[in-house]
């Protein structure tokens, strides 16, 4: 692959295919240098055109609950009684600092995610 800036999705897809071909290359080889440069080009393109926005707090909680196969009742010890859990998950009540700390500690969701406005 000719190394050049990625200007469109076709360039991006070509670079991704080349990364797949180079991924198991030998250390300190010419191929490893090519892999590093192409990876930087892909990273730059993705930052501009494929940026993934962080999850909003409640979406992050629901996603983690799904990953851990938890039900709303499992959050009672973290958030409070069943009605409070329901209010938080349905966006009727905001997370408190105590809830944020407990969710971070128990569900391992980053504080930065939990303190976002929603």
C-alpha positions as CSV (number, residue, x, y, z in Angstrom):
1,X,0.0,0.0,0.0
2,X,1.2,3.5,-0.8
3,X,1.3,5.5,2.4
4,X,-0.7,8.7,2.0
5,X,-3.3,10.6,3.9
6,X,-6.7,9.0,4.2
7,X,-9.2,11.2,2.4
8,X,-12.3,9.0,2.2
9,X,-13.9,5.7,3.3
10,X,-12.3,3.8,0.5
11,X,-8.8,4.9,1.6
12,X,-9.8,4.0,5.2
13,X,-11.0,0.5,4.2
14,X,-7.8,-0.1,2.2
15,X,-5.7,1.0,5.2
16,X,-7.7,-1.4,7.5
17,X,-7.1,-4.3,5.2
18,X,-3.4,-3.5,5.1
19,X,-3.3,-3.4,8.9
20,X,-4.9,-6.9,9.0
21,X,-2.1,-8.1,6.7
22,X,0.6,-6.6,8.8
23,X,-0.7,-7.2,12.3
24,X,1.5,-10.3,13.0
25,X,4.7,-8.9,11.4
26,X,8.1,-9.3,13.0
27,X,9.3,-6.7,15.5
28,X,11.7,-4.1,14.3
29,X,10.9,-4.9,10.7
30,X,10.1,-2.7,7.7
31,X,6.5,-4.0,8.0
32,X,6.3,-3.0,11.6
33,X,7.2,0.6,10.7
34,X,4.6,0.5,8.0
35,X,2.0,-0.8,10.4
36,X,2.8,2.0,12.9
37,X,2.5,4.7,10.3
38,X,-0.8,3.3,8.8
39,X,-2.2,2.9,12.3
40,X,-1.5,6.6,13.0
41,X,-3.3,7.5,9.8
42,X,-6.3,5.3,10.7
43,X,-6.4,6.8,14.2
44,X,-6.4,10.3,12.8
45,X,-9.1,9.5,10.3
46,X,-11.3,7.8,13.0
47,X,-10.9,10.8,15.3
48,X,-12.2,13.1,12.5
49,X,-14.9,10.9,11.0
50,X,-15.7,7.9,13.3
51,X,-15.5,9.6,16.7
52,X,-17.4,7.6,19.3
53,X,-19.2,9.8,21.8
54,X,-19.0,8.7,25.4
55,X,-22.1,7.0,26.9
56,X,-24.4,9.2,28.9
57,X,-24.6,8.1,32.6
58,X,-27.8,6.2,32.6
59,X,-27.0,4.5,29.3
60,X,-23.7,3.5,30.8
61,X,-25.4,2.0,33.8
62,X,-27.9,0.1,31.7
63,X,-25.2,-1.2,29.4
64,X,-23.1,-2.4,32.4
65,X,-26.3,-4.0,33.9
66,X,-26.8,-5.9,30.7
67,X,-23.1,-7.0,30.6
68,X,-23.3,-8.2,34.2
69,X,-26.9,-9.7,33.8
70,X,-28.2,-7.4,36.5
71,X,-31.8,-6.4,37.1
72,X,-33.0,-3.1,38.6
73,X,-33.5,-4.8,42.0
74,X,-29.8,-5.5,42.0
75,X,-29.1,-1.8,42.2
76,X,-31.1,-1.3,45.4
77,X,-28.0,-1.7,47.6
78,X,-26.1,0.8,45.4
79,X,-28.8,3.5,44.6
80,X,-31.5,3.1,47.3
81,X,-34.9,1.6,47.4
82,X,-36.8,0.2,44.4
83,X,-38.6,3.4,43.6
84,X,-35.4,5.4,43.6
85,X,-33.7,2.9,41.3
86,X,-36.8,3.2,39.0
87,X,-36.7,7.0,39.1
88,X,-33.0,7.1,38.3
89,X,-33.2,4.6,35.4
90,X,-36.2,6.3,33.9
91,X,-34.4,9.7,34.1
92,X,-36.9,11.1,36.7
93,X,-34.2,11.6,39.3
94,X,-30.6,12.7,38.9
95,X,-27.7,10.7,40.3
96,X,-26.4,12.0,43.6
97,X,-22.7,12.2,44.6
98,X,-23.2,9.2,46.9
99,X,-24.8,7.2,44.1
100,X,-22.0,8.1,41.6
101,X,-19.4,7.0,44.1
102,X,-21.2,3.7,44.7
103,X,-21.8,3.0,41.0
104,X,-18.2,3.7,40.2
105,X,-17.0,1.4,43.0
106,X,-19.5,-1.4,42.4
107,X,-20.1,-1.4,38.6
108,X,-16.7,0.0,37.7
109,X,-18.1,2.8,35.5
110,X,-15.7,5.7,35.2
111,X,-16.5,8.8,37.3
112,X,-16.1,10.9,34.2
113,X,-19.0,9.1,32.6
114,X,-21.2,9.3,35.6
115,X,-20.8,13.1,36.2
116,X,-21.9,14.1,32.7
117,X,-25.0,16.2,32.3
118,X,-28.0,14.3,31.0
